[in-house]
Amino acid sequence: MTARRPRPAPVPEEVLGRPRNRAALHRTALLTGGYLLLSALTLAAVVVLRDDSALVDDAVWVRSCAVLLSALVTFVCARRAARGSRPTATRDRHSGRGTNPRNGTWG
């Protein structure tokens, strides 16, 4: 049986507490929330129009469900980043965001 790895430490509060960082994370949460809402409304429209086979076929069902799922994952990741999740911050760092490339420090 393998031992569980310890939870990574959260992003330091002095980094999250910076007004610029807070504003960016707030905007990201709003945008991903809007994406999730729009995806849910799209699926609701598909449900309402399900009897019209010219508008709603199997591909529409699959695509709208896939978009809703991706919106949910994106929203959860954005919320975790806003709370200071270290793995989320690491993903941001490896994608070129989140740290200073010259010295590897936060911000």
C-alpha positions in Angstrom: 0.0 0.0 0.0 1.4 3.4 -0.9 1.5 6.3 1.5 -0.4 9.4 0.6 1.7 12.4 -0.3 1.3 15.4 2.0 -0.9 18.2 0.7 1.1 20.9 -1.0 1.3 24.2 0.9 -1.0 26.9 -0.4 0.2 29.9 -2.3 1.6 32.5 0.2 -1.0 35.0 1.4 1.3 37.9 0.6 1.1 36.9 -3.0 -2.7 36.4 -3.1 -3.2 39.6 -1.1 -1.7 41.8 -3.7 -4.5 44.0 -5.2 -3.4 43.3 -8.8 -3.4 39.5 -8.2 -6.8 39.6 -6.4 -8.3 41.6 -9.2 -7.0 39.3 -11.9 -8.3 36.2 -10.0 -11.6 37.9 -9.5 -12.0 38.7 -13.2 -11.0 35.1 -14.0 -13.6 33.7 -11.7 -16.3 36.0 -13.2 -15.4 35.0 -16.8 -15.3 31.3 -16.0 -18.6 31.7 -14.1 -20.1 33.4 -17.2 -18.8 30.6 -19.4 -20.4 28.0 -17.1 -23.7 29.9 -17.0 -23.8 30.2 -20.8 -23.0 26.5 -21.2 -25.8 25.6 -18.9 -28.2 27.9 -20.7 -27.2 26.3 -24.0 -27.9 22.8 -22.6 -31.3 24.1 -21.4 -32.1 25.3 -24.9 -31.2 21.9 -26.2 -33.6 20.3 -23.8 -36.4 22.7 -24.7 -35.8 22.1 -28.5 -35.3 18.3 -28.2 -38.4 17.5 -30.2 -37.2 19.4 -33.3 -34.9 16.9 -35.0 -33.8 19.4 -37.6 -32.3 21.6 -34.8 -31.2 19.1 -32.2 -29.6 15.8 -33.1 -27.2 13.5 -31.3 -24.2 15.7 -32.1 -25.8 18.7 -30.5 -26.4 16.7 -27.3 -22.9 15.4 -27.2 -21.3 18.7 -27.9 -23.4 20.7 -25.5 -22.7 18.2 -22.7 -19.0 18.3 -23.5 -18.9 22.1 -23.4 -20.8 22.1 -20.1 -18.3 19.6 -18.6 -15.3 21.6 -19.8 -16.9 24.8 -18.4 -17.4 23.1 -15.0 -13.7 22.0 -14.9 -12.5 25.4 -15.9 -14.7 27.1 -13.3 -13.4 24.7 -10.5 -9.8 25.3 -11.5 -10.3 29.1 -11.5 -11.9 28.9 -8.0 -9.1 26.8 -6.7 -6.5 29.2 -8.1 -8.4 32.1 -6.4 -8.2 30.2 -3.0 -4.5 29.7 -3.4 -4.2 26.1 -4.5 -0.5 25.2 -5.0 -1.0 22.7 -7.9 -3.1 25.3 -9.8 -0.4 27.9 -9.2 2.2 25.3 -10.4 0.3 24.8 -13.6 0.2 28.6 -14.1 3.9 28.8 -13.5 4.7 26.1 -16.1 2.5 27.8 -18.6 4.4 31.0 -18.2 2.2 32.8 -15.8 2.5 33.3 -12.0 6.2 33.7 -11.4 9.1 36.0 -12.4 11.0 34.0 -15.0 14.3 35.6 -14.0 14.4 34.5 -10.4 11.4 32.2 -10.0 9.7 34.2 -7.3 6.0 34.8 -7.1 4.3 37.8 -8.6 
